[in-house]
Amino acid sequence: MYHTSIQRALEYVQNHPMIQGEGEGEPTVDALLGFSQGGTLATALALSGCFKGVRAVVTAGAPYIPEAIDVAHTMASRTSGRPTTFGYKIPKLHMAGQVDSLVPVESTRMLCEKGGCGQMIIHEQGHLFPTRSAPVTEIMNFLLHAFRDYDGEEVVQSNVMSFGSISERGIDQRD
């Protein structure tokens, strides 16, 4: 049952009209940002390979949920036509709060390790997406580095998708 909910959440986002857009071809998303279980979803989406243009993932307070990684791996091997290691190479920045009473630092550390190509920042706050100057500067530097194209030029405009938390019922739908 839990496995099915994760797969449904990934497929929902992948097929959402906002993602598909009005144009033809593959959806373009440069970065995925996620908070709490939305961060786990963002990491799984990157691993699934459903967005070929993703250059970075940034999460805060995201727990490691093994089933999410398993489902993403299965989706990648089944639908992307790419080696299943593709999503593991996308740079990921995971942030955890030292005093987070909902998601232990160790759980986010496991997501960082199992999700591939991850960096970890531990901030002094709790279960939140940090907005203080130092972590925001680190996030911006991470994204600027990830958004540089192969010629060393900065990407002028980028499409960043963000996710809130996922409840047991499914994705929090905030339109």
GIPE-V564135 format. One record per backbone hydrogen bond with DSSP energy under -1.0 kcal/mol. CO is the residue of the C=O (numbers start at 1). NH is the residue of the N-H. Records with the same first field share a line. If there is no record, write none. Layout:
BEGIN
CO: NH, NH
END
This chain:
BEGIN
1: 5
2: 6
3: 7
4: 8
5: 9
6: 10
7: 11
8: 12
9: 13
10: 14
11: 15
16: 19, 20
17: 21
30: 55, 56
31: 161
32: 58
33: 163
34: 60
35: 38
36: 39, 40
37: 41
38: 42
39: 43
40: 44
41: 45
42: 46
43: 47
44: 48
51: 54
56: 32
57: 93
58: 34
59: 95
60: 36
65: 68, 69
66: 70
67: 71
68: 72
69: 73
70: 74
71: 75
72: 76
73: 77
74: 78
75: 79
76: 80
83: 86
86: 89
91: 57
92: 119
93: 59
94: 121
95: 61
96: 123
97: 100
104: 108
105: 109
106: 110
107: 111
108: 112
109: 113
110: 114
111: 115
117: 92
119: 94
121: 96
123: 98
125: 99
126: 128
132: 136
133: 137
134: 138
135: 139
136: 140
137: 141
138: 142
139: 143
140: 144
141: 145
142: 146
143: 147
149: 152
153: 149
159: 30, 31
161: 33
163: 35
165: 172
167: 170
170: 167
END
